[in-house]
Amino acid sequence: MFQHDNAHHTTRSVRDFLQDRNVSVLPWPAKSPDLNPIEHVWDLLDRRMRARAIPPRNVRELPSTLVKVG
């Protein structure tokens, strides 16, 4: 099962590739981030990161902080 945005720019070669490999594609409205489940995850992580008393000080601290808040 595969989910993508079904945008108009999806090329014929991509559709053929998925079909040739019997990959099921979820029916999904084109360009619909509000219906995309991952958007809820990003929102949750963002709120938890902003609620921390001490945010990560640099990019190297970011992954471990995300694991802690997740």
N, CA, C and O atoms as a Tinker XYZ file with bonds, in Angstrom:
   280  protein
     1  N      0.859000   -1.168000    0.000000    73     2
     2  CA     0.000000    0.000000    0.000000    64     1     3
     3  C      0.902000    1.227000    0.000000    63     2     4     5
     4  O      1.875000    1.286000    0.752000    81     3
     5  N      0.589000    2.186000   -0.826000    73     3     6
     6  CA     1.393000    3.390000   -0.978000    64     5     7
     7  C      0.463000    4.595000   -0.996000    63     6     8     9
     8  O     -0.643000    4.544000   -1.533000    81     7
     9  N      0.939000    5.676000   -0.395000    73     7    10
    10  CA     0.165000    6.919000   -0.403000    64     9    11
    11  C      1.050000    8.028000   -0.953000    63    10    12    13
    12  O      2.180000    8.208000   -0.498000    81    11
    13  N      0.558000    8.747000   -1.896000    73    11    14
    14  CA     1.225000    9.952000   -2.357000    64    13    15
    15  C      0.159000   10.993000   -2.617000    63    14    16    17
    16  O     -1.032000   10.729000   -2.453000    81    15
    17  N      0.588000   12.179000   -3.023000    73    15    18
    18  CA    -0.373000   13.285000   -3.093000    64    17    19
    19  C     -1.265000   13.285000   -4.333000    63    18    20    21
    20  O     -2.139000   14.142000   -4.465000    81    19
    21  N     -1.052000   12.330000   -5.247000    73    19    22
    22  CA    -1.870000   12.237000   -6.458000    64    21    23
    23  C     -1.925000   13.543000   -7.245000    63    22    24    25
    24  O     -2.892000   13.814000   -7.956000    81    23
    25  N     -0.892000   14.332000   -7.110000    73    23    26
    26  CA    -0.852000   15.602000   -7.833000    64    25    27
    27  C     -0.776000   15.367000   -9.335000    63    26    28    29
    28  O     -0.340000   14.313000   -9.798000    81    27
    29  N     -1.197000   16.344000  -10.059000    73    27    30
    30  CA    -1.243000   16.256000  -11.514000    64    29    31
    31  C      0.140000   15.971000  -12.109000    63    30    32    33
    32  O      0.240000   15.378000  -13.183000    81    31
    33  N      1.200000   16.389000  -11.421000    73    31    34
    34  CA     2.549000   16.208000  -11.953000    64    33    35
    35  C      3.049000   14.759000  -11.863000    63    34    36    37
    36  O      4.135000   14.461000  -12.361000    81    35
    37  N      2.283000   13.853000  -11.240000    73    35    38
    38  CA     2.689000   12.456000  -11.166000    64    37    39
    39  C      2.815000   11.916000  -12.590000    63    38    40    41
    40  O      1.853000   11.899000  -13.358000    81    39
    41  N      4.007000   11.484000  -12.910000    73    39    42
    42  CA     4.273000   11.093000  -14.295000    64    41    43
    43  C      3.717000    9.715000  -14.611000    63    42    44    45
    44  O      3.455000    8.895000  -13.732000    81    43
    45  N      3.553000    9.506000  -15.881000    73    43    46
    46  CA     3.078000    8.216000  -16.374000    64    45    47
    47  C      4.047000    7.109000  -15.959000    63    46    48    49
    48  O      3.619000    6.004000  -15.625000    81    47
    49  N      5.340000    7.398000  -15.978000    73    47    50
    50  CA     6.329000    6.381000  -15.620000    64    49    51
    51  C      6.177000    5.942000  -14.159000    63    50    52    53
    52  O      6.376000    4.770000  -13.842000    81    51
    53  N      5.827000    6.876000  -13.270000    73    51    54
    54  CA     5.609000    6.524000  -11.864000    64    53    55
    55  C      4.376000    5.642000  -11.738000    63    54    56    57
    56  O      4.405000    4.625000  -11.045000    81    55
    57  N      3.303000    6.025000  -12.398000    73    55    58
    58  CA     2.078000    5.212000  -12.345000    64    57    59
    59  C      2.341000    3.812000  -12.906000    63    58    60    61
    60  O      1.883000    2.818000  -12.343000    81    59
    61  N      3.080000    3.739000  -14.017000    73    59    62
    62  CA     3.408000    2.437000  -14.613000    64    61    63
    63  C      4.279000    1.602000  -13.681000    63    62    64    65
    64  O      4.068000    0.399000  -13.529000    81    63
    65  N      5.260000    2.256000  -13.060000    73    63    66
    66  CA     6.153000    1.572000  -12.136000    64    65    67
    67  C      5.364000    0.923000  -10.996000    63    66    68    69
    68  O      5.568000   -0.250000  -10.683000    81    67
    69  N      4.471000    1.683000  -10.385000    73    67    70
    70  CA     3.677000    1.167000   -9.276000    64    69    71
    71  C      2.737000    0.055000   -9.744000    63    70    72    73
    72  O      2.582000   -0.961000   -9.066000    81    71
    73  N      2.125000    0.252000  -10.882000    73    71    74
    74  CA     1.203000   -0.755000  -11.403000    64    73    75
    75  C      1.939000   -2.042000  -11.765000    63    74    76    77
    76  O      1.442000   -3.132000  -11.480000    81    75
    77  N      3.105000   -1.939000  -12.381000    73    75    78
    78  CA     3.890000   -3.120000  -12.759000    64    77    79
    79  C      4.314000   -3.949000  -11.561000    63    78    80    81
    80  O      4.544000   -5.153000  -11.676000    81    79
    81  N      4.417000   -3.297000  -10.410000    73    79    82
    82  CA     4.844000   -3.994000   -9.194000    64    81    83
    83  C      3.669000   -4.315000   -8.268000    63    82    84    85
    84  O      3.857000   -4.690000   -7.110000    81    83
    85  N      2.472000   -4.162000   -8.794000    73    83    86
    86  CA     1.241000   -4.448000   -8.043000    64    85    87
    87  C      1.171000   -3.694000   -6.716000    63    86    88    89
    88  O      0.736000   -4.236000   -5.701000    81    87
    89  N      1.608000   -2.430000   -6.744000    73    87    90
    90  CA     1.550000   -1.598000   -5.551000    64    89    91
    91  C      0.200000   -0.901000   -5.525000    63    90    92    93
    92  O     -0.150000   -0.170000   -6.451000    81    91
    93  N     -0.544000   -1.129000   -4.473000    73    91    94
    94  CA    -1.834000   -0.455000   -4.310000    64    93    95
    95  C     -1.595000    0.988000   -3.891000    63    94    96    97
    96  O     -0.761000    1.268000   -3.030000    81    95
    97  N     -2.319000    1.879000   -4.496000    73    95    98
    98  CA    -2.209000    3.295000   -4.161000    64    97    99
    99  C     -3.508000    3.730000   -3.508000    63    98   100   101
   100  O     -4.594000    3.512000   -4.046000    81    99
   101  N     -3.385000    4.346000   -2.345000    73    99   102
   102  CA    -4.572000    4.835000   -1.648000    64   101   103
   103  C     -5.232000    5.938000   -2.464000    63   102   104   105
   104  O     -4.545000    6.817000   -2.984000    81   103
   105  N     -6.540000    5.901000   -2.579000    73   103   106
   106  CA    -7.215000    7.030000   -3.238000    64   105   107
   107  C     -7.093000    8.256000   -2.342000    63   106   108   109
   108  O     -7.456000    8.206000   -1.167000    81   107
   109  N     -6.600000    9.320000   -2.874000    73   107   110
   110  CA    -6.298000   10.493000   -2.056000    64   109   111
   111  C     -6.504000   11.742000   -2.880000    63   110   112   113
   112  O     -6.081000   11.782000   -4.035000    81   111
   113  N     -7.138000   12.764000   -2.333000    73   111   114
   114  CA    -7.297000   14.014000   -3.075000    64   113   115
   115  C     -5.932000   14.635000   -3.367000    63   114   116   117
   116  O     -5.035000   14.597000   -2.524000    81   115
   117  N     -5.780000   15.193000   -4.536000    73   115   118
   118  CA    -4.520000   15.843000   -4.895000    64   117   119
   119  C     -4.251000   17.029000   -3.989000    63   118   120   121
   120  O     -5.155000   17.792000   -3.650000    81   119
   121  N     -3.002000   17.169000   -3.607000    73   119   122
   122  CA    -2.532000   18.325000   -2.822000    64   121   123
   123  C     -3.398000   18.578000   -1.599000    63   122   124   125
   124  O     -3.915000   19.681000   -1.423000    81   123
   125  N     -3.558000   17.586000   -0.767000    73   123   126
   126  CA    -4.435000   17.715000    0.387000    64   125   127
   127  C     -3.680000   17.467000    1.693000    63   126   128   129
   128  O     -3.877000   16.431000    2.328000    81   127
   129  N     -2.812000   18.411000    2.108000    73   127   130
   130  CA    -2.047000   18.198000    3.333000    64   129   131
   131  C     -2.928000   18.127000    4.577000    63   130   132   133
   132  O     -2.545000   17.513000    5.573000    81   131
   133  N     -4.099000   18.747000    4.528000    73   131   134
   134  CA    -4.980000   18.703000    5.694000    64   133   135
   135  C     -5.513000   17.290000    5.936000    63   134   136   137
   136  O     -5.913000   16.964000    7.054000    81   135
   137  N     -5.522000   16.458000    4.910000    73   135   138
   138  CA    -5.975000   15.076000    5.067000    64   137   139
   139  C     -4.816000   14.103000    5.244000    63   138   140   141
   140  O     -5.035000   12.902000    5.402000    81   139
   141  N     -3.606000   14.601000    5.220000    73   139   142
   142  CA    -2.426000   13.759000    5.314000    64   141   143
   143  C     -2.120000   13.466000    6.782000    63   142   144   145
   144  O     -1.863000   14.398000    7.544000    81   143
   145  N     -2.140000   12.204000    7.199000    73   143   146
   146  CA    -1.928000   11.866000    8.610000    64   145   147
   147  C     -0.603000   12.349000    9.174000    63   146   148   149
   148  O     -0.528000   12.652000   10.365000    81   147
   149  N      0.445000   12.432000    8.362000    73   147   150
   150  CA     1.745000   12.851000    8.886000    64   149   151
   151  C      1.716000   14.300000    9.356000    63   150   152   153
   152  O      2.502000   14.683000   10.222000    81   151
   153  N      0.819000   15.109000    8.795000    73   151   154
   154  CA     0.724000   16.501000    9.225000    64   153   155
   155  C      0.363000   16.593000   10.707000    63   154   156   157
   156  O      0.804000   17.513000   11.395000    81   155
   157  N     -0.429000   15.653000   11.196000    73   155   158
   158  CA    -0.783000   15.645000   12.621000    64   157   159
   159  C      0.435000   15.311000   13.478000    63   158   160   161
   160  O      0.589000   15.842000   14.577000    81   159
   161  N      1.288000   14.443000   12.982000    73   159   162
   162  CA     2.518000   14.095000   13.709000    64   161   163
   163  C      3.440000   15.307000   13.788000    63   162   164   165
   164  O      3.977000   15.614000   14.852000    81   163
   165  N      3.625000   16.001000   12.653000    73   163   166
   166  CA     4.488000   17.189000   12.652000    64   165   167
   167  C      3.937000   18.250000   13.610000    63   166   168   169
   168  O      4.702000   18.904000   14.319000    81   167
   169  N      2.625000   18.419000   13.630000    73   167   170
   170  CA     2.010000   19.396000   14.523000    64   169   171
   171  C      2.269000   19.032000   15.988000    63   170   172   173
   172  O      2.622000   19.892000   16.794000    81   171
   173  N      2.092000   17.770000   16.319000    73   171   174
   174  CA     2.322000   17.314000   17.688000    64   173   175
   175  C      3.775000   17.529000   18.103000    63   174   176   177
   176  O      4.040000   18.043000   19.189000    81   175
   177  N      4.710000   17.141000   17.250000    73   175   178
   178  CA     6.131000   17.337000   17.564000    64   177   179
   179  C      6.467000   18.817000   17.720000    63   178   180   181
   180  O      7.224000   19.198000   18.613000    81   179
   181  N      5.903000   19.645000   16.850000    73   179   182
   182  CA     6.148000   21.081000   16.936000    64   181   183
   183  C      5.669000   21.642000   18.272000    63   182   184   185
   184  O      6.389000   22.392000   18.931000    81   183
   185  N      4.452000   21.276000   18.665000    73   183   186
   186  CA     3.920000   21.780000   19.945000    64   185   187
   187  C      4.743000   21.298000   21.126000    63   186   188   189
   188  O      4.990000   22.056000   22.064000    81   187
   189  N      5.167000   20.045000   21.088000    73   187   190
   190  CA     5.979000   19.518000   22.191000    64   189   191
   191  C      7.358000   20.175000   22.248000    63   190   192   193
   192  O      7.882000   20.440000   23.329000    81   191
   193  N      7.936000   20.435000   21.084000    73   191   194
   194  CA     9.245000   21.102000   21.059000    64   193   195
   195  C      9.131000   22.517000   21.609000    63   194   196   197
   196  O      9.985000   22.955000   22.380000    81   195
   197  N      8.087000   23.227000   21.221000    73   195   198
   198  CA     7.911000   24.605000   21.687000    64   197   199
   199  C      7.602000   24.675000   23.185000    63   198   200   201
   200  O      7.864000   25.692000   23.826000    81   199
   201  N      7.046000   23.595000   23.740000    73   199   202
   202  CA     6.700000   23.571000   25.160000    64   201   203
   203  C      7.914000   23.281000   26.054000    63   202   204   205
   204  O      7.838000   23.459000   27.270000    81   203
   205  N      9.010000   22.844000   25.474000    73   203   206
   206  CA    10.204000   22.535000   26.273000    64   205   207
   207  C     10.790000   23.800000   26.877000    63   206   208   209
   208  O     10.839000   24.847000   26.232000    81   207
   209  N     11.234000   23.690000   28.124000    73   207   210
   210  CA    11.862000   24.835000   28.791000    64   209   211
   211  C     13.184000   25.193000   28.106000    63   210   212   213
   212  O     13.529000   26.366000   27.966000    81   211
   213  N     13.910000   24.164000   27.688000    73   211   214
   214  CA    15.192000   24.381000   27.014000    64   213   215
   215  C     15.131000   23.715000   25.641000    63   214   216   217
   216  O     15.183000   22.489000   25.537000    81   215
   217  N     15.022000   24.517000   24.604000    73   215   218
   218  CA    14.970000   23.940000   23.255000    64   217   219
   219  C     16.349000   23.435000   22.840000    63   218   220   221
   220  O     17.344000   23.781000   23.478000    81   219
   221  N     16.428000   22.631000   21.792000    73   219   222
   222  CA    17.751000   22.199000   21.326000    64   221   223
   223  C     18.576000   23.426000   20.929000    63   222   224   225
   224  O     18.060000   24.370000   20.331000    81   223
   225  N     19.856000   23.394000   21.271000    73   223   226
   226  CA    20.717000   24.547000   21.012000    64   225   227
   227  C     21.289000   24.573000   19.601000    63   226   228   229
   228  O     21.718000   25.619000   19.114000    81   227
   229  N     21.292000   23.410000   18.947000    73   227   230
   230  CA    21.849000   23.353000   17.598000    64   229   231
   231  C     21.252000   22.159000   16.851000    63   230   232   233
   232  O     20.479000   21.384000   17.414000    81   231
   233  N     21.615000   22.027000   15.596000    73   231   234
   234  CA    21.053000   20.969000   14.755000    64   233   235
   235  C     21.466000   19.586000   15.263000    63   234   236   237
   236  O     20.703000   18.630000   15.120000    81   235
   237  N     22.634000   19.464000   15.841000    73   235   238
   238  CA    23.070000   18.154000   16.343000    64   237   239
   239  C     22.225000   17.668000   17.521000    63   238   240   241
   240  O     22.069000   16.461000   17.708000    81   239
   241  N     21.688000   18.572000   18.302000    73   239   242
   242  CA    20.840000   18.194000   19.440000    64   241   243
   243  C     19.407000   17.886000   19.015000    63   242   244   245
   244  O     18.664000   17.247000   19.760000    81   243
   245  N     19.024000   18.323000   17.859000    73   243   246
   246  CA    17.649000   18.198000   17.409000    64   245   247
   247  C     17.152000   16.742000   17.360000    63   246   248   249
   248  O     16.084000   16.469000   17.907000    81   247
   249  N     17.871000   15.796000   16.734000    73   247   250
   250  CA    17.348000   14.416000   16.682000    64   249   251
   251  C     17.092000   13.804000   18.050000    63   250   252   253
   252  O     16.050000   13.185000   18.262000    81   251
   253  N     18.022000   13.966000   18.977000    73   251   254
   254  CA    17.812000   13.356000   20.304000    64   253   255
   255  C     16.657000   14.040000   21.044000    63   254   256   257
   256  O     15.922000   13.389000   21.787000    81   255
   257  N     16.500000   15.351000   20.839000    73   255   258
   258  CA    15.380000   16.063000   21.471000    64   257   259
   259  C     14.052000   15.603000   20.882000    63   258   260   261
   260  O     13.078000   15.431000   21.615000    81   259
   261  N     14.001000   15.402000   19.569000    73   259   262
   262  CA    12.772000   14.918000   18.946000    64   261   263
   263  C     12.388000   13.542000   19.466000    63   262   264   265
   264  O     11.205000   13.256000   19.650000    81   263
   265  N     13.372000   12.694000   19.704000    73   263   266
   266  CA    13.088000   11.357000   20.248000    64   265   267
   267  C     12.535000   11.489000   21.659000    63   266   268   269
   268  O     11.617000   10.758000   22.033000    81   267
   269  N     13.070000   12.395000   22.433000    73   267   270
   270  CA    12.602000   12.581000   23.810000    64   269   271
   271  C     11.165000   13.100000   23.875000    63   270   272   273
   272  O     10.389000   12.663000   24.725000    81   271
   273  N     10.808000   14.018000   22.994000    73   271   274
   274  CA     9.468000   14.596000   23.039000    64   273   275
   275  C      8.441000   13.720000   22.323000    63   274   276   277
   276  O      7.243000   13.825000   22.583000    81   275
   277  N      8.908000   12.863000   21.430000    73   275   278
   278  CA     8.011000   12.024000   20.642000    64   277   279
   279  C      7.441000   10.947000   21.452000    63   278   280
   280  O      6.659000   10.141000   20.946000    81   279
